[in-house]
Amino acid sequence: MSERKPLIAGNWKMNLSIDESVSLVKAISAGIDDLDGVETLVSPPFTALKSVKQVIANSGIFLAAQNMHWEMEGAYTGEISGRMLKEIGCTHVILGHSERRSLFRETSETVDLKAKAAVGLGLIPIVCVGETLEEREAGHAFDVIREQLNVSLHNFVAEQISFSTTILAYEPVWAIGTGKSATPEQAQEVHQFIREWIITNFESQVANQIRILYGGSVKAQNISELMSKADIDGALVGGASLNPSSFIKIIRFKEM
């Protein structure tokens, strides 16, 4: 049986004011303060990171940023460095989210640079991969995901950088914000493929340690079945993480 502790992560995207963020995380914290055996993470917009950190300081909830630049400083207008994220109290950072890749043309090459920089600073990267509907229907899902892993984690493989704390997330692009979700069987199939990729490029011990999250219209109604699968170690939750009642139910999936 896996000893990987489940992680439920809430990605708030470009939503909520500072006051709304504080109110939300207070409600989440109160709703899970008696819970053991599941880790919780929230990822507010940059403007709310400091205020949210102050609320969760003693709660056990982890704090992630939604993106970062790979350089520590410089003439990169509009960007945030990992060093800045560390200073504000982040422990994790989401990299290569499907919206970053599709809307802002972020490439696997830049994800690779960011992931290496994050680990060098002591931040835990949550590296996202996933195929479009067209790629899945054409039968290319595994090819796409293999290529994304090969390039997004190139430096880890080439230099055998410590990888065991890194988190991966499978996000089928066709299920992000659409209300559609991969079936538990479809998600498990891809998660197993990703774990086998880790074994090939690192070793089985590392593969057994790495947590792989599922992201794509996760909600209280489907979390239990998703989490019943052997290689699904948690969830990267979008819209449902903005509602404290829904998110708390997802975090407490073992009770459903």
N, C-alpha and C positions, 0 to 999 in steps of 0.2 A: 504493500500500500504506500502511496506517495506521502512524503512528509512535507510537501510544499504547502505552505499556509495560504489559503485563499486570500486574494486581494480584490476589493471592490473599489474602483476608482471613478470619481465623478468629474467629467470634463465639462465645465460650465461655458466654455466657448466665449463668444463676445456678448455676454449677458450679465445683467445685474449691476446695480450701483454698489458703492462701498457699503452703505447701510443695508442694502438687501443681501449682500454677500455675508455680512456679519450675522444678520438675522437667520439666514439659511444654515450657516455652519453651527450656530448655537443650537438650533433645533435638531440638527443631525447628531451633534455631540450628546445632547440630552437623551436622544432616542437610542443610543447604542452604548451608554456608559457602563452597562452591566454585561456587555458582550465579550466573550473570549473566543479565540480560535479563528477569527477573521480580521484581516487588516483593512483599514479604510484610508482612502486618499481623496483629497479634493484638489481641483485645479482651477482656481478663479482666474479672471483676467488680471493682467499685470497691476492695474491700479488698485486692486483689492488684496494683493498678496500680503502686504505688511499687516493690514487690519485683521485679516483672517488668521495669520500666524499668531497674533496676540491672543485670539480667542482659543485656538487649539493647542497652545503651548504645553499644557499639562494633560491633554486628552488622549494622546496616543494616535491621533489622526495625522497622517502625513500630508505634506504640502508640495504640490507640483506646479511648475510653470507650464505654459502651453507651447513654448518654443524658446529658442535661444540662438545666438550667433556663436560660431566656433572660435572667433577671436576674443581675446580678453578685453581689448579696448581698441579705439581707433576711429577713423572717419567713416562710420557706418550709421548714418542718420536713420533714426527710427528703430534701431536694433537694441537688443538687450544681451549682455554677456552672461555666461554662466557664473562668473565671479560676482556679478551683481545679484544674481539669484541666490547664491550661497549667502551673501551678506544679509539678504532680507529674510532668510530662514528656510528656503526651499531645500528639500531633500531629494526630490525627483524632478524630471523634466520630460514632457511628452515630445517626441521627435518623429517627423515624417507622417504626421496624421494625414489621412486621405484628403482632407480639405486643404491642407498645406500643399500637398502634391498636386491636386487638381486645380485649385483656384489660384494658387500663387506660384505654380510651376516649380515647386521645390523638387529637387532631384535626389536620387539615392546617393549620389556622390556627396552632396552637401549634408545629407543625413549622417553619412559616415564620418565626416569631419566634426559634426556636432556631437555625435555619440562619443568619439574619442576624446574630445575636449571635456565633455561632461564627466566621464570617468576619471580623467586626470584631475578634476577638481573635487572629486568625491561625491558628485551628483549621480543618482541612479537614473539612467535613461530608460524611457518606455518607448521602444522603437516599434513603429506601426508599419504593417504591410497588408496588402490586400488587392484583389483584382476587381475590375469593372464588370458589369453585367455582360458586355460584349465579349470580354475575354473569357468569362466563364462559359457562356453559351458556345463559344468557338472551341471549347475544350482546352484552353491555354492557362487555366487558373494556376496549376502547379508550376508551369514554366515561368509565369509572371512572378509568383511568390519566390521561387528559387532565385531568380535574377535580382529581385529586390533585396533578399537576404544576402546574396553574394556581394552586392555593391554597397548596401547600407551598413554592412558589418565587415567590410573589406579589411580595415585596419585591425580589427579584433582578430581576424583569422590570420592575416599576414604576420602580425607581430605576436600572436597568441596572448593578447591583452586579457587580463583577468575579466572573466565574462559571467561568473556565476551569480552576481547580484543584478545583472542587467535583466530587464523585463521586456518581453516581446508581446505585441498585441496584433491579433488577426482581425482586420476590419474589412469585410467585403464592401467595396465602395457602393455597391448597389443596395446595401442595407443601411447606409448612414443617412439618418434623417428622413427616411422614406416610409417608415412604418413597417417595412419588410425586414424579416430576420432570416438568417440562414437557419435551417433546421438543426437541431442538436447533432444529428448524424453528419450533416454537411460540415458543421463547425468542427466536430471531432476529427473528421477525415483530414482537414487542413491542419489542425493542431498537431495531429500525429505526424503529418508530413514535416512540419516545422521542427518537431522534436528529433525526427530522424536526420534532418539537416544538421542539427546541433551535434548529434553523435558523429556524423561524418566529418565535421569540421573541427570538433573539439574532442570530446570523449563522453562515454555514457554517464559517468558520474556528474559531469557538468550538465548534461541534458536532463538528468533527474532532478537537478536543483533549480533550473531555469523555470520561472513562471511564465505561462503564455495566457494572456487574457483574450476574451472574445469581446469585440465591440461591433455593434450594429443593431439598433432598435432593441436594446436590452430593456426589459421591464419586469415588474413583479410577476407577471403572468408566465414568463418563460425562463426566469433565472434558475429555478430549481432543476428543471430538466437539463438545461445547459450545464449546470455545475455537476450533474450526475455523471458526466462523461470523463473518462480517465485522464485526458490531456488538457482539459479546460480548467485553468487554475484561478479564474476570476473573471471580472468584466470591466470593460472601459465603457462607462455609461454616459450618454449625452443628455438628451432632453429630460429623461426621468430623474436625473440627478438634481434638477432644479426644483423639484417638488420634494420637500422633506419627508412627507409620508411615504411616497413611492420609493425614494432612495433608501429610507430606513428598512422598508420591507425587502428590498433587494439585498441590502447588507445582511439582514437577518434571514437569509434564504434557507438556512438549515431548519428553521422553525415552521416553514410552510409545508 
